[in-house]
Amino acid sequence: MPDREELAAQIDELSRIEDRKDLETIFRLASLLHTLTDSHSLLENLVNLTIEHLNAERGVIFLKDKAGVLYPTAAKSLYPDDLVDAQKIARSVVEEAMSKKDGLVTPNAQTDPRFHSESAIHYNILSVICVPLEHRDRILGAIYLDHGKRSGAFSERDNLFLKAFVKLSVSVIHHLLEMEAVESQKVYLSDYASGDVSYPEIITNSPQMLSIFETLDLIAPSNVSVLILGESGTGKELVARAIHSKSPRRDKRFITQNCASIPETLLESELFGYKKGSYTGATHDRPGLFEAADGGTLFLDEIGDLSLSSQAKILRALQEGEIRRIGDNTPIQVDVRILSATNKDLQEQIYKGLFREDLFYRLNIVTIKMPPLKDRKEDIPILARHFLTNYCQKMGKHYAGIDPDALETLSTYAWPGNIRQLKNEMERIAILLQDGETVHPRYLSEVIQHSSLVRSPSDSRKLKDTLDNIQQKMLVDALSKHKWNRTKAADELGVTRRGLIKMIERMGLDRRQHKRSSK
């Protein structure tokens, strides 16, 4: 908590704030700082508050780990599917802001020579404001906001406000992070001393998953590469984290990179880093993810989406056990365990010439196949209760239980979005549920309710066809209602935008054909 010197600085900062809107936001900030007791909730609320106050479209709070590498801890977007993209350009902006320690405002990142204009254009970023989180001459990270539709959305006055906002909150952020680090270390030492070999983050009663646990017990202590296969939303990253947590590398870093979310032009610098002066804007040496994960584990998610040239660069790093930063001919030895995952059939990708066979065999020493949620029916009730309990606790609610008819409907639904879709469904229910209520079928999404109306155990093929027809009708209705805006249609259906796009592709829907047929 703030000491006397910090309190004096905060009071001085408050005395400079005169604008009524600014004061109202500061009062809301004070309430958050005195009521929230975990860093995750606090940082998420801070992002929401600054987006609202400065009329931004996206916001990310980055923190620095012990190795000095930036990572996003809280993020919010008015367009959630654009968020991961925003984080990529945000890192270079944050590094620039932290080097100055005075904050940064630019009316147009696409023309600003300090940033990668191609990336700003690709990620639809115009106005940017960023202020470092500085606590006693130590940079903890930074808060970043942007706007993709309005140039000059942030002023120098906004920068002054955001700096005051940070000064008032950074000591509490630091305190919570320190307390949580101590608590995390206690838990780790306790688990290590007890020799606990369970996987508490993976909730399951499924025989298939318990069989996977047996495999994890065998491969976790080794250094073999593991390829995790499965549909989107089945928990592939959780399994990768479980392997790391039970390995001799568990006290080193576990770093994830979604290969589908990063353009090929940025991949090499992201993975291997760059040397100062190697290209315009490279104002300092920057380590890549291979260096940051040295001694630990690097998880490459959606590995099947890599281009062939990117695959070649990763293969070279795996074969040689060393990397070279962009612009530097000096090799750097790295000791990294590679775990990878994909929802694609890599054998088919190899046959089509889209994936390198030599890289496949490097990654595929051991394969783990994650079952879809529809094949883990026994897990649906316990997962539903787990997610609903967590969301209700965050919202200060409690629920009386889940009605048997609602549980049966949840258990018989096909869950094309798997665990991620179930989690989103429970969050939606937690928002709609009144405190102390029971979850009845009427609280379920329309698509899930419809699935229960056509169950026919005697004719599974007919049931699947009927469900497909209902899903297609609901999908077309939602797309038509929102003029084929995929983000809004996905929100209405309770699925992710990416999941909706896959449904469109699977059903062979075409907007132009739909327009012609509707005339």
C-alpha positions as CSV (number, residue, x, y, z in Angstrom):
1,M,0.0,0.0,0.0
2,P,1.2,3.6,-0.5
3,D,3.6,5.0,2.1
4,R,3.6,8.6,3.3
5,E,5.7,9.8,0.4
6,E,3.5,8.1,-2.2
7,L,0.4,9.5,-0.5
8,A,1.8,13.0,-0.6
9,A,2.5,12.6,-4.4
10,Q,-1.1,11.3,-4.9
11,I,-2.6,14.2,-3.0
12,D,-0.6,16.6,-5.1
13,E,-1.8,14.8,-8.3
14,L,-5.4,15.1,-7.1
15,S,-5.1,18.8,-6.5
16,R,-4.4,19.3,-10.2
17,I,-7.6,17.7,-11.3
18,E,-10.4,20.2,-11.9
19,D,-12.6,18.8,-14.7
20,R,-15.8,17.3,-13.4
21,K,-15.7,14.2,-15.6
22,D,-12.1,13.6,-14.6
23,L,-13.0,13.9,-10.9
24,E,-15.9,11.4,-11.3
25,T,-13.5,8.9,-12.9
26,I,-11.0,9.4,-10.2
27,F,-13.6,8.8,-7.5
28,R,-14.6,5.6,-9.3
29,L,-10.9,4.7,-9.4
30,A,-10.6,5.3,-5.7
31,S,-13.5,2.9,-5.1
32,L,-11.8,0.2,-7.1
33,L,-8.5,0.6,-5.4
34,H,-10.1,0.1,-2.0
35,T,-12.4,-2.8,-2.8
36,L,-10.7,-5.1,-5.2
37,T,-8.2,-7.5,-3.7
38,D,-6.8,-9.4,-6.7
39,S,-4.6,-7.9,-9.4
40,H,-6.5,-9.5,-12.3
41,S,-9.9,-8.0,-11.4
42,L,-8.2,-4.6,-10.6
43,L,-6.4,-4.5,-14.0
44,E,-9.5,-5.5,-15.9
45,N,-11.5,-2.8,-14.2
46,L,-8.7,-0.2,-14.9
47,V,-8.8,-1.0,-18.6
48,N,-12.5,-0.7,-18.7
49,L,-12.5,2.6,-16.8
50,T,-9.8,4.2,-19.1
51,I,-11.5,3.0,-22.3
52,E,-14.8,4.6,-21.1
53,H,-13.2,7.8,-19.9
54,L,-11.0,8.4,-23.0
55,N,-13.6,7.0,-25.5
56,A,-11.0,4.4,-26.8
57,E,-11.8,1.3,-28.8
58,R,-9.2,-1.0,-27.3
59,G,-7.1,-1.2,-24.2
60,V,-4.3,-3.5,-22.9
61,I,-2.4,-3.4,-19.7
62,F,1.1,-5.0,-20.2
63,L,3.3,-6.1,-17.3
64,K,7.0,-7.1,-17.4
65,D,8.1,-10.5,-16.1
66,K,11.3,-11.2,-14.3
67,A,13.2,-11.4,-17.6
68,G,11.8,-8.0,-18.7
69,V,9.6,-9.4,-21.3
70,L,6.2,-7.7,-21.8
71,Y,3.0,-9.8,-21.6
72,P,-0.7,-8.7,-21.7
73,T,-2.5,-9.2,-18.4
74,A,-5.8,-7.4,-19.0
75,A,-7.4,-6.4,-22.3
76,K,-10.7,-5.1,-23.5
77,S,-12.0,-4.2,-26.9
78,L,-15.3,-3.0,-28.3
79,Y,-14.6,-5.5,-31.0
80,P,-13.2,-8.6,-29.1
81,D,-12.0,-10.5,-32.2
82,D,-9.6,-7.6,-33.0
83,L,-7.9,-7.7,-29.6
84,V,-5.1,-10.2,-30.3
85,D,-4.1,-8.3,-33.3
86,A,-4.0,-5.0,-31.3
87,Q,-1.6,-6.6,-28.8
88,K,1.0,-7.2,-31.5
89,I,1.5,-3.6,-32.5
90,A,0.9,-2.6,-28.9
91,R,4.2,-4.2,-27.8
92,S,6.3,-1.9,-30.0
93,V,4.3,1.2,-28.9
94,V,4.7,0.2,-25.2
95,E,8.5,-0.3,-25.6
96,E,8.7,3.2,-27.1
97,A,6.6,4.7,-24.3
98,M,8.6,3.0,-21.6
99,S,11.9,4.2,-23.0
100,K,10.7,7.8,-22.5
101,K,8.9,7.3,-19.2
102,D,6.7,10.3,-20.1
103,G,3.9,8.6,-22.0
104,L,3.3,8.7,-25.7
105,V,0.5,10.1,-27.8
106,T,0.2,9.8,-31.6
107,P,-2.7,11.0,-33.8
108,N,-1.9,8.4,-36.5
109,A,0.3,5.4,-35.9
110,Q,0.1,4.5,-39.6
111,T,2.2,7.5,-40.5
112,D,4.2,7.9,-37.3
113,P,7.9,7.0,-38.1
114,R,8.4,5.5,-34.6
115,F,6.2,2.5,-35.4
116,H,5.8,-0.2,-38.0
117,S,3.3,1.5,-40.4
118,E,2.4,-1.8,-42.1
119,S,1.5,-3.4,-38.8
120,A,-0.6,-0.4,-37.8
121,I,-2.5,-0.5,-41.1
122,H,-2.9,-4.3,-40.9
123,Y,-4.4,-4.0,-37.4
124,N,-6.4,-0.9,-38.2
125,I,-4.8,1.4,-35.6
126,L,-4.9,5.2,-35.9
127,S,-4.8,7.1,-32.6
128,V,-2.6,5.7,-29.8
129,I,-2.0,6.7,-26.2
130,C,0.3,4.8,-23.8
131,V,1.7,5.5,-20.3
132,P,4.2,3.4,-18.4
133,L,3.4,2.0,-15.0
134,E,6.3,3.4,-13.0
135,H,6.7,2.6,-9.3
136,R,9.7,4.0,-7.4
137,D,11.8,4.3,-10.6
138,R,10.9,0.7,-11.6
139,I,8.8,0.2,-14.7
140,L,6.2,-2.5,-14.0
141,G,4.6,-2.3,-17.5
142,A,2.3,0.1,-19.3
143,I,-1.3,0.9,-20.1
144,Y,-2.1,1.2,-23.8
145,L,-5.2,2.5,-25.6
146,D,-6.0,3.0,-29.2
147,H,-8.7,4.0,-31.7
148,G,-9.1,2.6,-35.2
149,K,-11.7,4.9,-36.7
150,R,-10.7,8.4,-35.5
151,S,-7.3,10.1,-36.1
152,G,-6.2,12.4,-33.2
153,A,-8.6,10.8,-30.8
154,F,-6.3,11.5,-27.8
155,S,-4.9,14.8,-26.8
156,E,-1.9,15.9,-24.6
157,R,-4.5,16.7,-21.9
158,D,-5.7,13.0,-22.1
159,N,-2.0,12.0,-21.7
160,L,-1.8,14.2,-18.5
161,F,-5.0,12.6,-17.2
162,L,-3.8,9.1,-17.9
163,K,-0.5,9.8,-16.1
164,A,-2.4,11.1,-13.1
165,F,-4.6,8.0,-13.2
166,V,-1.5,5.7,-13.3
167,K,0.2,7.6,-10.4
168,L,-2.9,7.1,-8.2
169,S,-3.2,3.4,-8.9
170,V,0.3,2.0,-9.5
171,S,1.3,1.5,-5.8
172,V,-1.8,-0.6,-5.3
173,I,-1.0,-2.6,-8.4
174,H,2.5,-3.2,-7.2
175,H,1.3,-4.3,-3.7
176,L,-1.2,-6.8,-5.1
177,L,1.3,-8.3,-7.5
178,E,3.9,-8.7,-4.7
179,M,1.3,-10.4,-2.4
180,E,0.2,-12.7,-5.2
181,A,3.7,-13.6,-6.1
182,V,4.4,-14.6,-2.4
183,E,1.2,-16.6,-2.3
184,S,1.9,-18.4,-5.6
185,Q,5.4,-19.3,-4.3
186,K,3.9,-20.8,-1.1
187,V,1.5,-22.9,-3.2
188,Y,4.2,-24.1,-5.5
189,L,6.5,-25.1,-2.7
190,S,3.6,-26.9,-0.9
191,D,2.7,-28.9,-4.1
192,Y,6.3,-29.7,-4.8
193,A,7.0,-30.9,-1.3
194,S,3.9,-33.1,-1.3
195,G,4.7,-34.6,-4.6
196,D,1.2,-33.9,-6.0
197,V,0.9,-35.4,-9.4
198,S,-2.7,-34.4,-10.1
199,Y,-3.8,-31.9,-12.8
200,P,-6.1,-29.6,-10.8
201,E,-6.6,-27.1,-13.8
202,I,-8.2,-29.9,-15.9
203,I,-11.7,-30.8,-14.6
204,T,-12.8,-34.2,-15.8
205,N,-14.4,-37.5,-15.0
206,S,-13.9,-38.8,-18.6
207,P,-12.1,-42.1,-19.1
208,Q,-10.6,-40.7,-22.2
209,M,-9.1,-37.7,-20.3
210,L,-7.9,-40.0,-17.4
211,S,-6.1,-42.0,-20.0
212,I,-4.5,-38.8,-21.3
213,F,-3.4,-38.1,-17.7
214,E,-1.5,-41.4,-17.6
215,T,0.3,-40.4,-20.8
216,L,1.1,-37.0,-19.4
217,D,2.7,-38.6,-16.3
218,L,5.0,-40.6,-18.6
219,I,6.1,-37.8,-20.9
220,A,6.2,-34.8,-18.6
221,P,9.5,-35.6,-17.0
222,S,11.2,-36.1,-20.4
223,N,12.3,-33.5,-22.9
224,V,10.4,-34.9,-25.9
225,S,8.4,-32.6,-28.3
226,V,4.6,-33.1,-28.0
227,L,2.0,-32.4,-30.6
228,I,-1.5,-31.9,-29.2
229,L,-4.3,-32.4,-31.6
230,G,-8.0,-31.5,-31.2
231,E,-10.8,-29.2,-32.2
232,S,-10.8,-25.6,-31.2
233,G,-11.8,-25.1,-27.6
234,T,-11.0,-28.6,-26.3
235,G,-8.3,-27.5,-23.8
236,K,-5.1,-28.0,-25.8
237,E,-3.2,-25.2,-24.0
238,L,-4.3,-26.5,-20.6
239,V,-2.7,-29.9,-21.4
240,A,0.5,-28.1,-22.6
241,R,0.6,-26.2,-19.3
242,A,0.1,-29.4,-17.4
243,I,3.1,-31.0,-19.2
244,H,5.2,-28.0,-18.3
245,S,4.1,-27.9,-14.6
246,K,5.0,-31.6,-14.1
247,S,8.4,-31.3,-15.9
248,P,11.8,-30.5,-14.5
249,R,11.4,-27.1,-16.3
250,R,8.5,-26.1,-14.1
251,D,10.4,-23.4,-12.3
252,K,11.3,-21.8,-15.7
253,R,9.0,-19.9,-18.1
254,F,6.1,-21.3,-20.0
255,I,5.5,-19.1,-23.1
256,T,2.7,-19.4,-25.5
257,Q,2.4,-18.0,-29.1
258,N,-0.6,-18.4,-31.3
259,C,0.8,-18.8,-34.7
260,A,-2.4,-18.0,-36.4
261,S,-2.5,-14.5,-34.9
262,I,0.8,-13.1,-36.0
263,P,1.6,-12.1,-39.6
264,E,4.5,-13.8,-41.3
265,T,6.4,-10.5,-41.5
266,L,6.5,-10.2,-37.8
267,L,6.9,-13.8,-36.9
268,E,10.7,-13.9,-37.2
269,S,11.3,-10.9,-34.9
270,E,8.7,-12.2,-32.4
271,L,10.3,-15.6,-32.1
272,F,14.0,-14.8,-32.6
273,G,14.3,-11.1,-31.7
274,Y,16.3,-8.5,-33.4
275,K,19.5,-6.4,-33.0
276,K,19.6,-2.7,-32.6
277,G,19.7,-1.0,-36.0
278,S,18.7,-4.1,-37.9
279,Y,15.8,-2.1,-39.5
280,T,14.0,1.2,-39.1
281,G,12.6,1.5,-35.6
282,A,14.9,-1.1,-34.0
283,T,16.2,1.3,-31.4
284,H,17.5,-1.4,-29.0
285,D,18.3,-5.1,-28.9
286,R,15.2,-7.2,-28.3
287,P,15.2,-10.9,-27.4
288,G,12.6,-13.2,-29.0
289,L,10.4,-15.8,-27.5
290,F,13.0,-18.6,-27.9
291,E,15.5,-16.6,-25.8
292,A,12.8,-15.7,-23.3
293,A,11.8,-19.4,-22.9
294,D,15.4,-20.6,-22.5
295,G,15.4,-23.4,-20.0
296,G,11.7,-23.6,-20.1
297,T,8.9,-24.4,-22.5
298,L,7.6,-22.7,-25.7
299,F,4.1,-23.6,-26.7
300,L,3.3,-23.0,-30.4
301,D,-0.5,-23.0,-30.7
302,E,-2.2,-23.4,-34.2
303,I,1.1,-24.6,-35.6
304,G,-0.8,-25.7,-38.7
305,D,-1.4,-22.1,-39.8
306,L,2.3,-21.3,-40.3
307,S,3.5,-20.5,-43.7
308,L,6.1,-22.8,-45.3
309,S,8.9,-20.2,-44.9
310,S,8.1,-19.7,-41.2
311,Q,8.1,-23.5,-40.8
312,A,11.6,-23.6,-42.2
313,K,12.9,-21.0,-39.7
314,I,11.5,-22.9,-36.8
315,L,12.8,-26.2,-38.1
316,R,16.3,-24.7,-38.3
317,A,16.1,-23.5,-34.7
318,L,15.0,-27.0,-33.5
319,Q,17.7,-28.8,-35.5
320,E,20.6,-26.5,-34.5
321,G,19.5,-25.7,-31.0
322,E,20.4,-22.1,-31.6
323,I,18.9,-19.0,-33.0
324,R,20.1,-15.7,-34.5
325,R,18.5,-12.4,-33.9
326,I,17.5,-10.4,-37.0
327,G,20.5,-8.3,-38.0
328,D,23.0,-10.4,-35.9
329,N,25.2,-13.2,-37.2
330,T,26.2,-14.4,-33.8
331,P,24.4,-17.6,-32.9
332,I,22.7,-17.8,-29.5
333,Q,22.4,-21.3,-27.8
334,V,18.9,-22.0,-26.5
335,D,17.5,-24.9,-24.5
336,V,13.8,-24.9,-25.1
337,R,11.2,-27.7,-25.0
338,I,8.7,-27.3,-27.8
339,L,5.0,-28.2,-27.4
340,S,2.7,-27.5,-30.3
341,A,-1.0,-27.8,-31.1
342,T,-3.3,-27.6,-34.0
343,N,-6.9,-28.3,-35.0
344,K,-5.8,-29.3,-38.5
345,D,-5.0,-32.6,-40.0
346,L,-1.2,-32.2,-40.6
347,Q,-0.9,-35.4,-42.6
348,E,-3.4,-34.0,-45.0
349,Q,-1.6,-30.6,-45.0
350,I,1.7,-32.5,-45.8
351,Y,-0.1,-34.3,-48.7
352,K,-1.3,-30.9,-50.0
353,G,2.2,-29.4,-49.7
354,L,1.2,-27.0,-47.0
355,F,3.2,-28.4,-44.1
356,R,6.8,-29.7,-44.0
357,E,7.1,-33.4,-43.3
358,D,10.5,-32.9,-41.6
359,L,9.1,-30.4,-39.2
360,F,6.1,-32.6,-38.6
361,Y,8.4,-35.5,-37.4
362,R,10.4,-33.0,-35.2
363,L,7.2,-31.9,-33.5
364,N,5.4,-35.2,-33.4
365,I,7.6,-37.4,-31.1
366,V,4.5,-37.9,-29.0
367,T,0.9,-37.2,-30.0
368,I,-2.0,-36.4,-27.7
369,K,-5.5,-36.3,-29.2
370,M,-8.0,-34.2,-27.2
371,P,-11.6,-35.6,-27.4
372,P,-14.3,-33.1,-28.3
373,L,-16.7,-32.2,-25.5
374,K,-19.6,-34.2,-27.2
375,D,-17.5,-37.3,-26.5
376,R,-17.0,-36.3,-22.8
377,K,-20.7,-36.2,-21.8
378,E,-19.9,-37.0,-18.2
379,D,-17.8,-33.9,-17.9
380,I,-20.5,-31.4,-19.1
381,P,-22.4,-31.1,-15.7
382,I,-19.3,-30.7,-13.6
383,L,-17.8,-28.2,-16.1
384,A,-21.0,-26.3,-16.3
385,R,-21.2,-26.0,-12.5
386,H,-17.5,-25.1,-12.2
387,F,-17.8,-22.2,-14.8
388,L,-21.1,-21.0,-13.5
389,T,-19.8,-20.9,-9.9
390,N,-16.7,-18.9,-10.9
391,Y,-18.7,-16.3,-12.9
392,C,-21.3,-15.9,-10.2
393,Q,-18.6,-15.4,-7.6
394,K,-17.0,-12.7,-9.7
395,M,-20.4,-11.0,-10.0
396,G,-21.2,-11.2,-6.4
397,K,-24.1,-13.7,-7.0
398,H,-24.9,-17.2,-6.0
399,Y,-27.2,-19.7,-7.6
400,A,-29.4,-22.4,-6.1
401,G,-28.5,-25.1,-8.7
402,I,-29.1,-26.2,-12.2
403,D,-32.5,-27.7,-13.0
404,P,-32.3,-31.4,-14.1
405,D,-34.0,-30.6,-17.4
406,A,-31.4,-27.8,-18.1
407,L,-28.6,-30.3,-17.3
408,E,-30.1,-32.9,-19.6
409,T,-30.3,-30.3,-22.4
410,L,-26.7,-29.2,-21.8
411,S,-25.5,-32.8,-21.8
412,T,-27.2,-33.8,-25.1
413,Y,-26.2,-30.7,-27.0
414,A,-23.4,-31.3,-29.6
415,W,-21.2,-28.3,-28.4
416,P,-19.4,-27.5,-31.8
417,G,-17.4,-24.9,-29.9
418,N,-16.4,-27.4,-27.2
419,I,-15.4,-26.3,-23.7
420,R,-14.9,-22.7,-24.8
421,Q,-18.5,-22.5,-26.0
422,L,-19.7,-24.1,-22.7
423,K,-17.7,-21.6,-20.7
424,N,-19.2,-18.7,-22.8
425,E,-22.7,-20.1,-22.2
426,M,-22.2,-20.2,-18.4
427,E,-20.9,-16.6,-18.4
428,R,-24.0,-15.5,-20.3
429,I,-26.3,-17.4,-17.9
430,A,-24.4,-15.8,-14.9
431,I,-25.2,-12.4,-16.3
432,L,-28.9,-13.1,-16.8
433,L,-29.4,-15.0,-13.6
434,Q,-31.0,-13.3,-10.6
435,D,-29.3,-13.8,-7.3
436,G,-30.4,-17.0,-5.6
437,E,-32.2,-18.4,-8.7
438,T,-32.1,-21.9,-10.1
439,V,-30.9,-22.3,-13.7
440,H,-33.9,-23.4,-15.7
441,P,-34.0,-24.3,-19.4
442,R,-35.3,-20.9,-20.4
443,Y,-31.9,-19.4,-19.4
444,L,-30.1,-21.5,-22.1
445,S,-29.2,-20.0,-25.5
446,E,-31.9,-20.4,-28.2
447,V,-29.7,-22.8,-30.3
448,I,-29.3,-25.1,-27.2
449,Q,-33.0,-25.0,-26.4
450,H,-33.9,-25.9,-30.0
451,S,-31.6,-28.9,-29.9
452,S,-33.6,-30.4,-27.0
453,L,-36.9,-30.2,-29.0
454,V,-35.7,-32.6,-31.7
455,R,-34.1,-35.4,-29.8
456,S,-34.9,-38.8,-31.2
457,P,-32.7,-41.6,-29.8
458,S,-34.1,-44.1,-32.4
459,D,-32.8,-42.2,-35.4
460,S,-29.4,-40.5,-34.7
461,R,-28.8,-39.7,-38.4
462,K,-32.2,-38.0,-38.6
463,L,-31.4,-36.1,-35.4
464,K,-28.1,-34.9,-36.7
465,D,-29.7,-33.7,-40.0
466,T,-32.4,-31.9,-38.1
467,L,-29.9,-30.3,-35.8
468,D,-27.8,-29.2,-38.7
469,N,-30.9,-27.7,-40.4
470,I,-31.9,-25.8,-37.2
471,Q,-28.3,-24.6,-36.8
472,Q,-28.2,-23.4,-40.4
473,K,-31.5,-21.6,-40.1
474,M,-30.5,-19.9,-36.9
475,L,-27.1,-19.0,-38.4
476,V,-28.7,-17.5,-41.5
477,D,-31.3,-15.6,-39.5
478,A,-28.6,-14.1,-37.2
479,L,-26.4,-13.1,-40.2
480,S,-29.3,-11.6,-42.1
481,K,-30.5,-9.7,-39.0
482,H,-27.1,-8.1,-38.6
483,K,-26.4,-7.6,-42.4
484,W,-23.7,-10.4,-42.3
485,N,-21.7,-8.6,-39.5
486,R,-20.0,-11.8,-38.2
487,T,-19.1,-10.3,-34.8
488,K,-22.7,-9.2,-33.9
489,A,-24.1,-12.5,-35.3
490,A,-21.6,-14.5,-33.2
491,D,-22.6,-12.5,-30.0
492,E,-26.3,-13.3,-30.6
493,L,-25.6,-17.0,-31.1
494,G,-23.3,-17.2,-28.1
495,V,-20.3,-18.5,-30.0
496,T,-16.9,-17.0,-30.9
497,R,-16.5,-15.1,-34.2
498,R,-13.9,-17.7,-35.3
499,G,-16.4,-20.5,-34.5
500,L,-19.1,-18.8,-36.5
501,I,-16.8,-18.5,-39.5
502,K,-16.0,-22.2,-39.3
503,M,-19.8,-22.9,-39.2
504,I,-20.3,-20.8,-42.3
505,E,-17.5,-22.7,-44.1
506,R,-18.8,-26.1,-42.9
507,M,-22.4,-25.3,-44.1
508,G,-21.1,-23.8,-47.4
509,L,-23.0,-20.5,-46.8
510,D,-22.3,-17.7,-49.3
511,R,-23.6,-14.2,-48.8
512,R,-24.1,-13.5,-52.5
513,Q,-26.0,-16.7,-53.0
514,H,-28.1,-15.9,-49.9
515,K,-28.9,-12.5,-51.3
516,R,-30.0,-14.0,-54.7
517,S,-32.1,-16.7,-53.0
518,S,-33.9,-14.1,-50.8
519,K,-34.9,-11.9,-53.7
